[in-house]
Structures are given as C-alpha cells and as structure tokens.
Amino acid sequence: MKPIDLIKKGIIKDNPTFVLVLGMCPTLGTTTSALNGMGMGLATLVVLTLSNIVISATARFIPDKVRIPSYIVIISAFVTIIQLLMQAYLPSLYETLGLFIPLIVVNCIVLGRAEAFANKNTMLDSACDGLGIGLGFTLSLTVIGLIRELLGSGTLFGMNLWNGDGILVFILAPGAFLVLGLLMALFNKLTQGRI
Amino acid sequence: MAKLESTLKNMLLSLGAIALVCGLLLAVVNALTEKRIAKVNADKTSRAIAQVLPAFAGEPVDTLVLLDGRQFNVHKAMMGDSIVGYAVEAVSAGFGGPINMMVGFTSDGEICSTAVISHSETPGLGAKITEEGSHFRTQFAHRNPAEYRLSVTKDGGDVDAITASTITSRAFTAAVRQAYNVYLAARGEETDAVSSASPQVGEGGTNEAN
C-alpha cells in the first residue's frame, strides 16, 4: 500500500474512534472542549508515530515472549518525554490534560498498532500508519469536543458564541456517550458499504 | 531476517537493553527540561502571589508554617519596611481532585483576593471557581474572616455557593478558611518571636551549653 493510502486508511477505514472503537477512556474523558480533544489527539499522534517507528525498527531484535513488556517500555518512555516537554513548553495545555497524558501509555490504540502493524511492517509504512491512525484519532476527538463544547458551554474553541449557559449534560460524562454514539451512527451511515 | 529466539539470555539482553536506552533517554530529557519546569512552576506561584496581594516591592519572603502537622507555604510581601500582606498556599479536596489555591491577606486580617492555582473540577460546573470577577469569587474580597463566617450558606455561613456545585464551593471555602488559620499562625509566630525574643535567647544559650 502506498504511504498516502495508509494515512487515509487510518482516518476513514480504520478510524480508531468510530470504527475500531479503541482508546475510549481518553475519548470520553478529555473531549469537554474542542481544544482539549485536539490536544489529546495530537499528543497521542506523536507518541503513536514515534513508537511505531521505533518498534518497527527494533521488532526483529525483540524475542516474542518479551515483546509486550518491551513495547510498553518504549511507549512509556515516549509518553514521559512528551509529558516533560509539555510541562516545560506548553504548561497551560498540560494543566488541562494533566492526568490523561500518562494514560496514553495504556491507550489500546498505541499498543494495538505496535502489535498489529508496526512489528511486521517497514519503518516508513509504520510511520504512515501511526500518522494516519493518529490523525483519525485527533479529528474524531476534535469533532466530539467541538459538539460537546458548543452544546454544553456555548463556546467554539473558547470563543463565546452567546451569553448564558449551555446544556450542561453535554459537558458531563453522559453527554460524552451521547455525542459519541450519535457520531458513530452518523459515521456508519455515511460510510455504509463503501469501506 | 529471522526473529531472535525466546531464550532466557536473549530475553534478558533485549529487554535489558531497551530499558537501559529508554532510561538514559529519559535522564537526558529530564535534565534538559528540569530547569524550565521549575521556572514555569515558580512563575505560576509568583503570578498567583501578585494576583492576590496589593502592590508590593521586591521578592516576597517565603516561610513554612506548621499547622496541625502539615506544612504550608506562606509568602510575606513587603513595601519598604511595612508588611503589605501575606499570600498563603492552601489545598483542599474538591469534587474532582485537590484544589490548590493562593489566598492573600492584608496585614490587618482582611482577605485581599484569591486565586486558583490548579484544580480538576467539572468544566461548566465546579470549574466556575476559576472565573475571575464572578460573584462567587468577588464575595471573598475585603472580608475579615473574624466576622465573616467562612462556610457556604447551606452550612450556616455567609458564602453563596455556586449553583449545582456545592461540593466545590465548600472545598474552595474550606481552603480559604484553612489559609486564614495559617495566616493567623504565621502572624502569631512573628509577634511571639518579637515579644519573647530575649528570654528565648537566654534559655537557648543555657541549653546549648549543657
């Protein structure tokens, strides 16, 4: 498959949120605003791409029986590096995402791609796969965050659209499930039979 | 390219090597970002101090105050020789996690202003404690806790809670109350130190001689 097709596949056909339904914890937890969702998506994208590249490069030196702990060590190293860099250079984003950054380590998308793709494909393909899946995750989270923010607090990327409160439930956990479910249905409707 | 076989030696070597490389990498990144992270945090603290106190000159003097077996950071701000006020760091358990606050007191015991340093309250509900200029925040300003009852109206106090966020409002108010107690202790320590300075020196001297 060509690199561009791999990237497209990650966004549409293998969309981690609406098709694979992986990484639901950060999806539901961080999407209270479009910006938070996007920040989480981008942080995951970086970790996913880097870990895919490194795992693809080292896979043949890793004996099968210790591959999972090896992948986890590699992934957590990248997550910690991102966390430290974010703390130093993007403190405001770090404050809002705080707790969820270390949780990228246990995001099934990252380990899932390492196990399902990166350890048996070339470095370039793995990088594209990570980029595609990461972009798919980022776009999905941004859209969910956008809708929840718009309905829940009446703002768009932090800009006030109207005065007064929004529909509170969309900011809370039930709203996350509602928006995710409706978007998933819409996604299936739009892509029906074509993927 | 055959995979390495899963023998004990291979497993030990590969996982050990990966852990070592990752460990080294983390050490390097930590060393590179350590100073900046410390600076970011220090900036955050000094911004919060400036926010909760009237104008002051120079760097505030940091002291640790021990109250009920816990340590609190107190920053004393000066203007020339007079004390402008005290900024007290306080923390309490909110709805979603700890709420870290800075509370400023003027030298005559009034609350000057409050600032939320970090929190994990629900956006749209408890997170309203961060809205500067809201009624909830401004009601604390220029109150003297000696006559202003620092608890929410539901609990018989004078503080109006945020609608649908009683737990957060309670936690916020509790942190201000705690800060006030720390402030009293901090001020008390200083007056104690001044008034009982001479006998303490004598006692200390004999004890040390023994």
Boltz contact constraints between the chains, C-beta under 6 A:
constraints:
  - contact:
      token1: [A, 32]
      token2: [B, 123]
      max_distance: 6.0
  - contact:
      token1: [A, 60]
      token2: [B, 1]
      max_distance: 6.0
  - contact:
      token1: [A, 60]
      token2: [B, 3]
      max_distance: 6.0
  - contact:
      token1: [A, 61]
      token2: [B, 4]
      max_distance: 6.0
  - contact:
      token1: [A, 61]
      token2: [B, 14]
      max_distance: 6.0
  - contact:
      token1: [A, 62]
      token2: [B, 14]
      max_distance: 6.0
  - contact:
      token1: [A, 63]
      token2: [B, 4]
      max_distance: 6.0
  - contact:
      token1: [A, 63]
      token2: [B, 6]
      max_distance: 6.0
  - contact:
      token1: [A, 63]
      token2: [B, 10]
      max_distance: 6.0
  - contact:
      token1: [A, 63]
      token2: [B, 11]
      max_distance: 6.0
  - contact:
      token1: [A, 63]
      token2: [B, 14]
      max_distance: 6.0
  - contact:
      token1: [A, 64]
      token2: [B, 6]
      max_distance: 6.0
  - contact:
      token1: [A, 65]
      token2: [B, 6]
      max_distance: 6.0
  - contact:
      token1: [A, 66]
      token2: [B, 11]
      max_distance: 6.0
  - contact:
      token1: [A, 66]
      token2: [B, 15]
      max_distance: 6.0
  - contact:
      token1: [A, 70]
      token2: [B, 15]
      max_distance: 6.0
  - contact:
      token1: [A, 70]
      token2: [B, 18]
      max_distance: 6.0
  - contact:
      token1: [A, 73]
      token2: [B, 18]
      max_distance: 6.0
  - contact:
      token1: [A, 73]
      token2: [B, 19]
      max_distance: 6.0
  - contact:
      token1: [A, 73]
      token2: [B, 22]
      max_distance: 6.0
  - contact:
      token1: [A, 77]
      token2: [B, 22]
      max_distance: 6.0
  - contact:
      token1: [A, 77]
      token2: [B, 25]
      max_distance: 6.0
  - contact:
      token1: [A, 77]
      token2: [B, 26]
      max_distance: 6.0
  - contact:
      token1: [A, 80]
      token2: [B, 26]
      max_distance: 6.0
  - contact:
      token1: [A, 81]
      token2: [B, 29]
      max_distance: 6.0
  - contact:
      token1: [A, 84]
      token2: [B, 29]
      max_distance: 6.0
  - contact:
      token1: [A, 84]
      token2: [B, 33]
      max_distance: 6.0
  - contact:
      token1: [A, 87]
      token2: [B, 37]
      max_distance: 6.0
  - contact:
      token1: [A, 88]
      token2: [B, 33]
      max_distance: 6.0
  - contact:
      token1: [A, 88]
      token2: [B, 36]
      max_distance: 6.0
  - contact:
      token1: [A, 88]
      token2: [B, 37]
      max_distance: 6.0
  - contact:
      token1: [A, 91]
      token2: [B, 40]
      max_distance: 6.0
  - contact:
      token1: [A, 152]
      token2: [B, 124]
      max_distance: 6.0
  - contact:
      token1: [A, 153]
      token2: [B, 124]
      max_distance: 6.0
  - contact:
      token1: [A, 168]
      token2: [B, 124]
      max_distance: 6.0
  - contact:
      token1: [A, 171]
      token2: [B, 123]
      max_distance: 6.0
  - contact:
      token1: [A, 171]
      token2: [B, 124]
      max_distance: 6.0
